[in-house]
């Protein structure tokens, strides 16, 4: 069965998946967050963001691909990332 959803893997390369991603991200900003992130939803509503939107199966894959957590929807994960950066 071929996948219907395009996700990014740990190496940052897209692949087809039979299940949708659980997290969204912005390719240019290298940020990932929840699909219901208020900041991302505002940007999408304003007509931006969608062109650079990517999806991940989980947080560990997003981090392995070089993305950081969103400070708005994942504040604790962001604080941990910030301390390590």
PyMOL Python script that loads the backbone (N, CA, C, O; Angstrom):
from pymol import cmd

cmd.read_pdbstr("""\
ATOM      1  N   UNK A   1       0.838  -1.181   0.000  1.00  0.00           N
ATOM      2  CA  UNK A   1       0.000   0.000   0.000  1.00  0.00           C
ATOM      3  C   UNK A   1       0.880   1.239   0.000  1.00  0.00           C
ATOM      4  O   UNK A   1       1.794   1.346   0.817  1.00  0.00           O
ATOM      5  N   UNK A   2       0.624   2.155  -0.882  1.00  0.00           N
ATOM      6  CA  UNK A   2       1.381   3.397  -0.900  1.00  0.00           C
ATOM      7  C   UNK A   2       0.747   4.392   0.051  1.00  0.00           C
ATOM      8  O   UNK A   2      -0.459   4.356   0.292  1.00  0.00           O
ATOM      9  N   UNK A   3       1.571   5.283   0.590  1.00  0.00           N
ATOM     10  CA  UNK A   3       1.064   6.263   1.522  1.00  0.00           C
ATOM     11  C   UNK A   3       0.342   7.403   0.827  1.00  0.00           C
ATOM     12  O   UNK A   3       0.556   7.668  -0.356  1.00  0.00           O
ATOM     13  N   UNK A   4      -0.497   8.057   1.568  1.00  0.00           N
ATOM     14  CA  UNK A   4      -1.223   9.206   1.051  1.00  0.00           C
ATOM     15  C   UNK A   4      -0.721  10.505   1.658  1.00  0.00           C
ATOM     16  O   UNK A   4      -1.065  11.584   1.177  1.00  0.00           O
ATOM     17  N   UNK A   5       0.078  10.418   2.697  1.00  0.00           N
ATOM     18  CA  UNK A   5       0.555  11.603   3.397  1.00  0.00           C
ATOM     19  C   UNK A   5       2.061  11.726   3.221  1.00  0.00           C
ATOM     20  O   UNK A   5       2.786  10.732   3.273  1.00  0.00           O
ATOM     21  N   UNK A   6       2.517  12.934   3.014  1.00  0.00           N
ATOM     22  CA  UNK A   6       3.953  13.172   2.881  1.00  0.00           C
ATOM     23  C   UNK A   6       4.464  13.695   4.215  1.00  0.00           C
ATOM     24  O   UNK A   6       4.050  14.757   4.679  1.00  0.00           O
ATOM     25  N   UNK A   7       5.366  12.938   4.823  1.00  0.00           N
ATOM     26  CA  UNK A   7       5.983  13.311   6.094  1.00  0.00           C
ATOM     27  C   UNK A   7       7.475  13.499   5.878  1.00  0.00           C
ATOM     28  O   UNK A   7       8.028  13.040   4.878  1.00  0.00           O
ATOM     29  N   UNK A   8       8.126  14.177   6.821  1.00  0.00           N
ATOM     30  CA  UNK A   8       9.579  14.276   6.779  1.00  0.00           C
ATOM     31  C   UNK A   8      10.155  13.270   7.754  1.00  0.00           C
ATOM     32  O   UNK A   8       9.653  13.100   8.866  1.00  0.00           O
ATOM     33  N   UNK A   9      11.206  12.610   7.326  1.00  0.00           N
ATOM     34  CA  UNK A   9      11.887  11.655   8.178  1.00  0.00           C
ATOM     35  C   UNK A   9      13.006  12.310   8.957  1.00  0.00           C
ATOM     36  O   UNK A   9      13.226  13.516   8.843  1.00  0.00           O
ATOM     37  N   UNK A  10      13.714  11.522   9.749  1.00  0.00           N
ATOM     38  CA  UNK A  10      14.789  12.035  10.603  1.00  0.00           C
ATOM     39  C   UNK A  10      15.884  12.732   9.812  1.00  0.00           C
ATOM     40  O   UNK A  10      16.519  13.652  10.328  1.00  0.00           O
ATOM     41  N   UNK A  11      16.118  12.322   8.587  1.00  0.00           N
ATOM     42  CA  UNK A  11      17.130  12.961   7.759  1.00  0.00           C
ATOM     43  C   UNK A  11      16.623  14.199   7.043  1.00  0.00           C
ATOM     44  O   UNK A  11      17.362  14.827   6.284  1.00  0.00           O
ATOM     45  N   UNK A  12      15.360  14.557   7.279  1.00  0.00           N
ATOM     46  CA  UNK A  12      14.777  15.721   6.637  1.00  0.00           C
ATOM     47  C   UNK A  12      14.270  15.465   5.234  1.00  0.00           C
ATOM     48  O   UNK A  12      13.939  16.403   4.509  1.00  0.00           O
ATOM     49  N   UNK A  13      14.206  14.190   4.842  1.00  0.00           N
ATOM     50  CA  UNK A  13      13.720  13.844   3.507  1.00  0.00           C
ATOM     51  C   UNK A  13      12.267  13.394   3.571  1.00  0.00           C
ATOM     52  O   UNK A  13      11.866  12.698   4.504  1.00  0.00           O
ATOM     53  N   UNK A  14      11.480  13.794   2.576  1.00  0.00           N
ATOM     54  CA  UNK A  14      10.068  13.405   2.565  1.00  0.00           C
ATOM     55  C   UNK A  14       9.878  11.927   2.229  1.00  0.00           C
ATOM     56  O   UNK A  14      10.672  11.331   1.501  1.00  0.00           O
ATOM     57  N   UNK A  15       8.821  11.358   2.771  1.00  0.00           N
ATOM     58  CA  UNK A  15       8.435   9.988   2.436  1.00  0.00           C
ATOM     59  C   UNK A  15       6.914   9.878   2.529  1.00  0.00           C
ATOM     60  O   UNK A  15       6.268  10.672   3.212  1.00  0.00           O
ATOM     61  N   UNK A  16       6.360   8.904   1.849  1.00  0.00           N
ATOM     62  CA  UNK A  16       4.922   8.681   1.879  1.00  0.00           C
ATOM     63  C   UNK A  16       4.550   7.803   3.066  1.00  0.00           C
ATOM     64  O   UNK A  16       5.232   6.826   3.371  1.00  0.00           O
ATOM     65  N   UNK A  17       3.464   8.165   3.725  1.00  0.00           N
ATOM     66  CA  UNK A  17       3.007   7.442   4.904  1.00  0.00           C
ATOM     67  C   UNK A  17       1.518   7.139   4.771  1.00  0.00           C
ATOM     68  O   UNK A  17       0.769   7.956   4.234  1.00  0.00           O
ATOM     69  N   UNK A  18       1.082   5.982   5.251  1.00  0.00           N
ATOM     70  CA  UNK A  18      -0.345   5.671   5.225  1.00  0.00           C
ATOM     71  C   UNK A  18      -1.121   6.418   6.317  1.00  0.00           C
ATOM     72  O   UNK A  18      -2.351   6.456   6.284  1.00  0.00           O
ATOM     73  N   UNK A  19      -0.411   7.010   7.281  1.00  0.00           N
ATOM     74  CA  UNK A  19      -1.064   7.758   8.370  1.00  0.00           C
ATOM     75  C   UNK A  19      -0.565   9.196   8.370  1.00  0.00           C
ATOM     76  O   UNK A  19       0.585   9.450   8.011  1.00  0.00           O
ATOM     77  N   UNK A  20      -1.416  10.141   8.769  1.00  0.00           N
ATOM     78  CA  UNK A  20      -0.994  11.546   8.787  1.00  0.00           C
ATOM     79  C   UNK A  20       0.015  11.813   9.911  1.00  0.00           C
ATOM     80  O   UNK A  20       0.126  11.047  10.868  1.00  0.00           O
ATOM     81  N   UNK A  21       0.725  12.896   9.767  1.00  0.00           N
ATOM     82  CA  UNK A  21       1.668  13.302  10.810  1.00  0.00           C
ATOM     83  C   UNK A  21       0.938  13.791  12.045  1.00  0.00           C
ATOM     84  O   UNK A  21      -0.221  14.199  11.970  1.00  0.00           O
ATOM     85  N   UNK A  22       1.611  13.750  13.173  1.00  0.00           N
ATOM     86  CA  UNK A  22       1.020  14.222  14.423  1.00  0.00           C
ATOM     87  C   UNK A  22       1.479  15.636  14.756  1.00  0.00           C
ATOM     88  O   UNK A  22       0.905  16.288  15.628  1.00  0.00           O
ATOM     89  N   UNK A  23       2.519  16.113  14.058  1.00  0.00           N
ATOM     90  CA  UNK A  23       3.058  17.456  14.291  1.00  0.00           C
ATOM     91  C   UNK A  23       3.282  18.150  12.958  1.00  0.00           C
ATOM     92  O   UNK A  23       3.580  17.508  11.951  1.00  0.00           O
ATOM     93  N   UNK A  24       3.136  19.458  12.965  1.00  0.00           N
ATOM     94  CA  UNK A  24       3.407  20.256  11.774  1.00  0.00           C
ATOM     95  C   UNK A  24       4.661  21.076  11.983  1.00  0.00           C
ATOM     96  O   UNK A  24       5.105  21.272  13.115  1.00  0.00           O
ATOM     97  N   UNK A  25       5.224  21.549  10.902  1.00  0.00           N
ATOM     98  CA  UNK A  25       6.418  22.375  10.999  1.00  0.00           C
ATOM     99  C   UNK A  25       6.490  23.373   9.867  1.00  0.00           C
ATOM    100  O   UNK A  25       5.705  23.330   8.919  1.00  0.00           O
ATOM    101  N   UNK A  26       7.448  24.270   9.988  1.00  0.00           N
ATOM    102  CA  UNK A  26       7.701  25.269   8.958  1.00  0.00           C
ATOM    103  C   UNK A  26       9.122  25.046   8.458  1.00  0.00           C
ATOM    104  O   UNK A  26      10.088  25.179   9.208  1.00  0.00           O
ATOM    105  N   UNK A  27       9.231  24.704   7.174  1.00  0.00           N
ATOM    106  CA  UNK A  27      10.516  24.335   6.577  1.00  0.00           C
ATOM    107  C   UNK A  27      11.559  25.441   6.696  1.00  0.00           C
ATOM    108  O   UNK A  27      12.709  25.164   7.039  1.00  0.00           O
ATOM    109  N   UNK A  28      11.186  26.674   6.422  1.00  0.00           N
ATOM    110  CA  UNK A  28      12.166  27.762   6.436  1.00  0.00           C
ATOM    111  C   UNK A  28      12.584  28.149   7.846  1.00  0.00           C
ATOM    112  O   UNK A  28      13.760  28.426   8.082  1.00  0.00           O
ATOM    113  N   UNK A  29      11.648  28.175   8.789  1.00  0.00           N
ATOM    114  CA  UNK A  29      11.967  28.557  10.164  1.00  0.00           C
ATOM    115  C   UNK A  29      12.536  27.394  10.971  1.00  0.00           C
ATOM    116  O   UNK A  29      13.105  27.601  12.043  1.00  0.00           O
ATOM    117  N   UNK A  30      12.383  26.174  10.462  1.00  0.00           N
ATOM    118  CA  UNK A  30      12.866  24.952  11.135  1.00  0.00           C
ATOM    119  C   UNK A  30      12.246  24.807  12.529  1.00  0.00           C
ATOM    120  O   UNK A  30      12.930  24.488  13.502  1.00  0.00           O
ATOM    121  N   UNK A  31      10.931  25.050  12.597  1.00  0.00           N
ATOM    122  CA  UNK A  31      10.166  24.941  13.839  1.00  0.00           C
ATOM    123  C   UNK A  31       9.110  23.859  13.661  1.00  0.00           C
ATOM    124  O   UNK A  31       8.549  23.714  12.575  1.00  0.00           O
ATOM    125  N   UNK A  32       8.832  23.093  14.725  1.00  0.00           N
ATOM    126  CA  UNK A  32       7.727  22.140  14.692  1.00  0.00           C
ATOM    127  C   UNK A  32       6.819  22.377  15.888  1.00  0.00           C
ATOM    128  O   UNK A  32       7.253  22.886  16.922  1.00  0.00           O
ATOM    129  N   UNK A  33       5.552  22.002  15.738  1.00  0.00           N
ATOM    130  CA  UNK A  33       4.604  22.159  16.833  1.00  0.00           C
ATOM    131  C   UNK A  33       3.341  21.364  16.599  1.00  0.00           C
ATOM    132  O   UNK A  33       3.225  20.596  15.644  1.00  0.00           O
ATOM    133  N   UNK A  34       2.399  21.572  17.501  1.00  0.00           N
ATOM    134  CA  UNK A  34       1.120  20.870  17.413  1.00  0.00           C
ATOM    135  C   UNK A  34       0.349  21.337  16.187  1.00  0.00           C
ATOM    136  O   UNK A  34       0.547  22.457  15.716  1.00  0.00           O
ATOM    137  N   UNK A  35      -0.508  20.503  15.681  1.00  0.00           N
ATOM    138  CA  UNK A  35      -1.319  20.856  14.520  1.00  0.00           C
ATOM    139  C   UNK A  35      -2.336  21.947  14.847  1.00  0.00           C
ATOM    140  O   UNK A  35      -2.808  22.641  13.946  1.00  0.00           O
ATOM    141  N   UNK A  36      -2.675  22.102  16.119  1.00  0.00           N
ATOM    142  CA  UNK A  36      -3.615  23.143  16.529  1.00  0.00           C
ATOM    143  C   UNK A  36      -2.909  24.358  17.135  1.00  0.00           C
ATOM    144  O   UNK A  36      -3.525  25.111  17.889  1.00  0.00           O
ATOM    145  N   UNK A  37      -1.649  24.557  16.821  1.00  0.00           N
ATOM    146  CA  UNK A  37      -0.870  25.672  17.362  1.00  0.00           C
ATOM    147  C   UNK A  37      -1.518  27.007  16.977  1.00  0.00           C
ATOM    148  O   UNK A  37      -1.722  27.265  15.791  1.00  0.00           O
ATOM    149  N   UNK A  38      -1.843  27.851  17.945  1.00  0.00           N
ATOM    150  CA  UNK A  38      -2.475  29.123  17.640  1.00  0.00           C
ATOM    151  C   UNK A  38      -1.626  30.015  16.730  1.00  0.00           C
ATOM    152  O   UNK A  38      -2.158  30.704  15.860  1.00  0.00           O
ATOM    153  N   UNK A  39      -0.334  30.000  16.928  1.00  0.00           N
ATOM    154  CA  UNK A  39       0.550  30.823  16.104  1.00  0.00           C
ATOM    155  C   UNK A  39       0.538  30.357  14.643  1.00  0.00           C
ATOM    156  O   UNK A  39       0.428  31.178  13.731  1.00  0.00           O
ATOM    157  N   UNK A  40       0.649  29.076  14.426  1.00  0.00           N
ATOM    158  CA  UNK A  40       0.626  28.532  13.064  1.00  0.00           C
ATOM    159  C   UNK A  40      -0.743  28.751  12.414  1.00  0.00           C
ATOM    160  O   UNK A  40      -0.823  29.090  11.233  1.00  0.00           O
ATOM    161  N   UNK A  41      -1.808  28.561  13.174  1.00  0.00           N
ATOM    162  CA  UNK A  41      -3.146  28.750  12.615  1.00  0.00           C
ATOM    163  C   UNK A  41      -3.386  30.209  12.213  1.00  0.00           C
ATOM    164  O   UNK A  41      -4.048  30.474  11.210  1.00  0.00           O
ATOM    165  N   UNK A  42      -2.847  31.159  12.996  1.00  0.00           N
ATOM    166  CA  UNK A  42      -2.955  32.577  12.624  1.00  0.00           C
ATOM    167  C   UNK A  42      -2.208  32.851  11.325  1.00  0.00           C
ATOM    168  O   UNK A  42      -2.713  33.555  10.450  1.00  0.00           O
ATOM    169  N   UNK A  43      -1.006  32.295  11.199  1.00  0.00           N
ATOM    170  CA  UNK A  43      -0.211  32.498   9.990  1.00  0.00           C
ATOM    171  C   UNK A  43      -0.908  31.884   8.777  1.00  0.00           C
ATOM    172  O   UNK A  43      -0.913  32.476   7.698  1.00  0.00           O
ATOM    173  N   UNK A  44      -1.484  30.720   8.949  1.00  0.00           N
ATOM    174  CA  UNK A  44      -2.204  30.056   7.856  1.00  0.00           C
ATOM    175  C   UNK A  44      -3.432  30.888   7.465  1.00  0.00           C
ATOM    176  O   UNK A  44      -3.697  31.076   6.277  1.00  0.00           O
ATOM    177  N   UNK A  45      -4.171  31.381   8.443  1.00  0.00           N
ATOM    178  CA  UNK A  45      -5.361  32.191   8.171  1.00  0.00           C
ATOM    179  C   UNK A  45      -5.009  33.483   7.444  1.00  0.00           C
ATOM    180  O   UNK A  45      -5.810  34.000   6.665  1.00  0.00           O
ATOM    181  N   UNK A  46      -3.810  34.003   7.698  1.00  0.00           N
ATOM    182  CA  UNK A  46      -3.366  35.241   7.043  1.00  0.00           C
ATOM    183  C   UNK A  46      -2.819  34.984   5.642  1.00  0.00           C
ATOM    184  O   UNK A  46      -2.421  35.917   4.944  1.00  0.00           O
ATOM    185  N   UNK A  47      -2.799  33.732   5.238  1.00  0.00           N
ATOM    186  CA  UNK A  47      -2.362  33.407   3.885  1.00  0.00           C
ATOM    187  C   UNK A  47      -0.908  33.005   3.760  1.00  0.00           C
ATOM    188  O   UNK A  47      -0.417  32.796   2.650  1.00  0.00           O
ATOM    189  N   UNK A  48      -0.225  32.897   4.858  1.00  0.00           N
ATOM    190  CA  UNK A  48       1.176  32.489   4.827  1.00  0.00           C
ATOM    191  C   UNK A  48       1.362  31.075   5.325  1.00  0.00           C
ATOM    192  O   UNK A  48       0.395  30.363   5.597  1.00  0.00           O
ATOM    193  N   UNK A  49       2.599  30.682   5.442  1.00  0.00           N
ATOM    194  CA  UNK A  49       2.968  29.444   6.127  1.00  0.00           C
ATOM    195  C   UNK A  49       2.725  28.176   5.322  1.00  0.00           C
ATOM    196  O   UNK A  49       3.600  27.310   5.289  1.00  0.00           O
ATOM    197  N   UNK A  50       1.572  28.029   4.670  1.00  0.00           N
ATOM    198  CA  UNK A  50       1.182  26.768   4.035  1.00  0.00           C
ATOM    199  C   UNK A  50       2.223  26.299   3.022  1.00  0.00           C
ATOM    200  O   UNK A  50       2.511  25.106   2.923  1.00  0.00           O
ATOM    201  N   UNK A  51       2.768  27.219   2.292  1.00  0.00           N
ATOM    202  CA  UNK A  51       3.754  26.872   1.257  1.00  0.00           C
ATOM    203  C   UNK A  51       4.976  26.148   1.817  1.00  0.00           C
ATOM    204  O   UNK A  51       5.601  25.344   1.126  1.00  0.00           O
ATOM    205  N   UNK A  52       5.307  26.438   3.062  1.00  0.00           N
ATOM    206  CA  UNK A  52       6.498  25.856   3.693  1.00  0.00           C
ATOM    207  C   UNK A  52       6.148  24.853   4.795  1.00  0.00           C
ATOM    208  O   UNK A  52       7.002  24.490   5.605  1.00  0.00           O
ATOM    209  N   UNK A  53       4.908  24.415   4.820  1.00  0.00           N
ATOM    210  CA  UNK A  53       4.430  23.499   5.859  1.00  0.00           C
ATOM    211  C   UNK A  53       4.942  22.092   5.593  1.00  0.00           C
ATOM    212  O   UNK A  53       4.921  21.612   4.459  1.00  0.00           O
ATOM    213  N   UNK A  54       5.401  21.444   6.647  1.00  0.00           N
ATOM    214  CA  UNK A  54       5.831  20.045   6.600  1.00  0.00           C
ATOM    215  C   UNK A  54       5.187  19.325   7.782  1.00  0.00           C
ATOM    216  O   UNK A  54       4.670  19.959   8.702  1.00  0.00           O
ATOM    217  N   UNK A  55       5.224  18.002   7.744  1.00  0.00           N
ATOM    218  CA  UNK A  55       4.598  17.213   8.807  1.00  0.00           C
ATOM    219  C   UNK A  55       5.547  16.117   9.269  1.00  0.00           C
ATOM    220  O   UNK A  55       6.348  15.593   8.495  1.00  0.00           O
ATOM    221  N   UNK A  56       5.437  15.784  10.554  1.00  0.00           N
ATOM    222  CA  UNK A  56       6.294  14.775  11.173  1.00  0.00           C
ATOM    223  C   UNK A  56       5.447  13.738  11.891  1.00  0.00           C
ATOM    224  O   UNK A  56       4.350  14.037  12.361  1.00  0.00           O
ATOM    225  N   UNK A  57       5.963  12.513  11.974  1.00  0.00           N
ATOM    226  CA  UNK A  57       5.224  11.482  12.713  1.00  0.00           C
ATOM    227  C   UNK A  57       5.287  11.701  14.226  1.00  0.00           C
ATOM    228  O   UNK A  57       4.364  11.320  14.947  1.00  0.00           O
ATOM    229  N   UNK A  58       6.386  12.321  14.714  1.00  0.00           N
ATOM    230  CA  UNK A  58       6.557  12.521  16.147  1.00  0.00           C
ATOM    231  C   UNK A  58       7.661  13.552  16.399  1.00  0.00           C
ATOM    232  O   UNK A  58       8.369  13.961  15.479  1.00  0.00           O
ATOM    233  N   UNK A  59       7.790  13.960  17.658  1.00  0.00           N
ATOM    234  CA  UNK A  59       8.755  14.995  18.034  1.00  0.00           C
ATOM    235  C   UNK A  59      10.201  14.547  17.853  1.00  0.00           C
ATOM    236  O   UNK A  59      11.042  15.343  17.435  1.00  0.00           O
ATOM    237  N   UNK A  60      10.500  13.306  18.155  1.00  0.00           N
ATOM    238  CA  UNK A  60      11.882  12.857  18.023  1.00  0.00           C
ATOM    239  C   UNK A  60      12.340  12.901  16.560  1.00  0.00           C
ATOM    240  O   UNK A  60      13.500  13.204  16.281  1.00  0.00           O
ATOM    241  N   UNK A  61      11.443  12.603  15.640  1.00  0.00           N
ATOM    242  CA  UNK A  61      11.790  12.683  14.215  1.00  0.00           C
ATOM    243  C   UNK A  61      11.994  14.138  13.804  1.00  0.00           C
ATOM    244  O   UNK A  61      12.919  14.446  13.052  1.00  0.00           O
ATOM    245  N   UNK A  62      11.143  15.026  14.287  1.00  0.00           N
ATOM    246  CA  UNK A  62      11.284  16.451  13.971  1.00  0.00           C
ATOM    247  C   UNK A  62      12.628  16.980  14.475  1.00  0.00           C
ATOM    248  O   UNK A  62      13.318  17.703  13.756  1.00  0.00           O
ATOM    249  N   UNK A  63      12.997  16.625  15.694  1.00  0.00           N
ATOM    250  CA  UNK A  63      14.284  17.076  16.249  1.00  0.00           C
ATOM    251  C   UNK A  63      15.449  16.480  15.470  1.00  0.00           C
ATOM    252  O   UNK A  63      16.435  17.167  15.201  1.00  0.00           O
ATOM    253  N   UNK A  64      15.342  15.211  15.108  1.00  0.00           N
ATOM    254  CA  UNK A  64      16.411  14.560  14.335  1.00  0.00           C
ATOM    255  C   UNK A  64      16.577  15.194  12.962  1.00  0.00           C
ATOM    256  O   UNK A  64      17.666  15.159  12.389  1.00  0.00           O
ATOM    257  N   UNK A  65      15.496  15.777  12.426  1.00  0.00           N
ATOM    258  CA  UNK A  65      15.552  16.449  11.126  1.00  0.00           C
ATOM    259  C   UNK A  65      16.078  17.877  11.256  1.00  0.00           C
ATOM    260  O   UNK A  65      16.217  18.581  10.256  1.00  0.00           O
ATOM    261  N   UNK A  66      16.371  18.306  12.489  1.00  0.00           N
ATOM    262  CA  UNK A  66      16.950  19.628  12.702  1.00  0.00           C
ATOM    263  C   UNK A  66      15.954  20.725  13.025  1.00  0.00           C
ATOM    264  O   UNK A  66      16.280  21.907  12.911  1.00  0.00           O
ATOM    265  N   UNK A  67      14.751  20.358  13.424  1.00  0.00           N
ATOM    266  CA  UNK A  67      13.725  21.331  13.776  1.00  0.00           C
ATOM    267  C   UNK A  67      13.685  21.522  15.283  1.00  0.00           C
ATOM    268  O   UNK A  67      14.010  20.611  16.045  1.00  0.00           O
ATOM    269  N   UNK A  68      13.284  22.714  15.706  1.00  0.00           N
ATOM    270  CA  UNK A  68      13.161  23.000  17.136  1.00  0.00           C
ATOM    271  C   UNK A  68      11.696  23.108  17.520  1.00  0.00           C
ATOM    272  O   UNK A  68      10.851  23.366  16.663  1.00  0.00           O
ATOM    273  N   UNK A  69      11.378  22.913  18.807  1.00  0.00           N
ATOM    274  CA  UNK A  69       9.987  23.017  19.252  1.00  0.00           C
ATOM    275  C   UNK A  69       9.485  24.464  19.202  1.00  0.00           C
ATOM    276  O   UNK A  69      10.259  25.408  19.361  1.00  0.00           O
ATOM    277  N   UNK A  70       8.202  24.617  18.983  1.00  0.00           N
ATOM    278  CA  UNK A  70       7.546  25.925  18.970  1.00  0.00           C
ATOM    279  C   UNK A  70       7.416  26.438  20.401  1.00  0.00           C
ATOM    280  O   UNK A  70       7.011  25.699  21.299  1.00  0.00           O
ATOM    281  N   UNK A  71       7.760  27.699  20.604  1.00  0.00           N
ATOM    282  CA  UNK A  71       7.661  28.310  21.930  1.00  0.00           C
ATOM    283  C   UNK A  71       6.211  28.554  22.336  1.00  0.00           C
ATOM    284  O   UNK A  71       5.914  28.653  23.526  1.00  0.00           O
ATOM    285  N   UNK A  72       5.311  28.653  21.368  1.00  0.00           N
ATOM    286  CA  UNK A  72       3.909  28.957  21.666  1.00  0.00           C
ATOM    287  C   UNK A  72       3.145  27.713  22.112  1.00  0.00           C
ATOM    288  O   UNK A  72       2.527  27.719  23.177  1.00  0.00           O
ATOM    289  N   UNK A  73       3.179  26.664  21.325  1.00  0.00           N
ATOM    290  CA  UNK A  73       2.350  25.492  21.625  1.00  0.00           C
ATOM    291  C   UNK A  73       3.099  24.378  22.370  1.00  0.00           C
ATOM    292  O   UNK A  73       2.474  23.459  22.900  1.00  0.00           O
ATOM    293  N   UNK A  74       4.426  24.457  22.409  1.00  0.00           N
ATOM    294  CA  UNK A  74       5.229  23.465  23.141  1.00  0.00           C
ATOM    295  C   UNK A  74       6.215  24.187  24.066  1.00  0.00           C
ATOM    296  O   UNK A  74       7.426  24.004  23.938  1.00  0.00           O
ATOM    297  N   UNK A  75       5.707  25.005  24.998  1.00  0.00           N
ATOM    298  CA  UNK A  75       6.602  25.854  25.791  1.00  0.00           C
ATOM    299  C   UNK A  75       7.626  25.093  26.636  1.00  0.00           C
ATOM    300  O   UNK A  75       8.772  25.529  26.751  1.00  0.00           O
ATOM    301  N   UNK A  76       7.235  23.976  27.220  1.00  0.00           N
ATOM    302  CA  UNK A  76       8.194  23.230  28.048  1.00  0.00           C
ATOM    303  C   UNK A  76       9.290  22.608  27.196  1.00  0.00           C
ATOM    304  O   UNK A  76      10.465  22.669  27.557  1.00  0.00           O
ATOM    305  N   UNK A  77       8.917  22.012  26.069  1.00  0.00           N
ATOM    306  CA  UNK A  77       9.910  21.440  25.164  1.00  0.00           C
ATOM    307  C   UNK A  77      10.836  22.537  24.620  1.00  0.00           C
ATOM    308  O   UNK A  77      12.035  22.321  24.441  1.00  0.00           O
ATOM    309  N   UNK A  78      10.256  23.719  24.360  1.00  0.00           N
ATOM    310  CA  UNK A  78      11.061  24.847  23.882  1.00  0.00           C
ATOM    311  C   UNK A  78      12.074  25.266  24.942  1.00  0.00           C
ATOM    312  O   UNK A  78      13.237  25.513  24.622  1.00  0.00           O
ATOM    313  N   UNK A  79      11.641  25.350  26.215  1.00  0.00           N
ATOM    314  CA  UNK A  79      12.571  25.738  27.295  1.00  0.00           C
ATOM    315  C   UNK A  79      13.730  24.750  27.394  1.00  0.00           C
ATOM    316  O   UNK A  79      14.882  25.148  27.565  1.00  0.00           O
ATOM    317  N   UNK A  80      13.419  23.479  27.287  1.00  0.00           N
ATOM    318  CA  UNK A  80      14.471  22.454  27.347  1.00  0.00           C
ATOM    319  C   UNK A  80      15.416  22.626  26.165  1.00  0.00           C
ATOM    320  O   UNK A  80      16.634  22.586  26.337  1.00  0.00           O
ATOM    321  N   UNK A  81      14.865  22.816  24.958  1.00  0.00           N
ATOM    322  CA  UNK A  81      15.700  23.021  23.760  1.00  0.00           C
ATOM    323  C   UNK A  81      16.567  24.267  23.934  1.00  0.00           C
ATOM    324  O   UNK A  81      17.755  24.247  23.612  1.00  0.00           O
ATOM    325  N   UNK A  82      15.983  25.337  24.437  1.00  0.00           N
ATOM    326  CA  UNK A  82      16.702  26.609  24.590  1.00  0.00           C
ATOM    327  C   UNK A  82      17.888  26.475  25.543  1.00  0.00           C
ATOM    328  O   UNK A  82      18.953  27.044  25.302  1.00  0.00           O
ATOM    329  N   UNK A  83      17.701  25.728  26.613  1.00  0.00           N
ATOM    330  CA  UNK A  83      18.806  25.518  27.573  1.00  0.00           C
ATOM    331  C   UNK A  83      19.955  24.763  26.947  1.00  0.00           C
ATOM    332  O   UNK A  83      21.112  24.978  27.307  1.00  0.00           O
ATOM    333  N   UNK A  84      19.645  23.870  26.002  1.00  0.00           N
ATOM    334  CA  UNK A  84      20.685  23.058  25.349  1.00  0.00           C
ATOM    335  C   UNK A  84      21.339  23.778  24.200  1.00  0.00           C
ATOM    336  O   UNK A  84      22.463  23.445  23.826  1.00  0.00           O
ATOM    337  N   UNK A  85      20.653  24.774  23.617  1.00  0.00           N
ATOM    338  CA  UNK A  85      21.153  25.474  22.426  1.00  0.00           C
ATOM    339  C   UNK A  85      22.272  26.454  22.767  1.00  0.00           C
ATOM    340  O   UNK A  85      22.801  27.121  21.878  1.00  0.00           O
TER     341      UNK A  85
END
""", "prot")
cmd.dss("prot")
cmd.show_as("cartoon", "prot")
cmd.util.cbc("prot")
cmd.orient("prot")
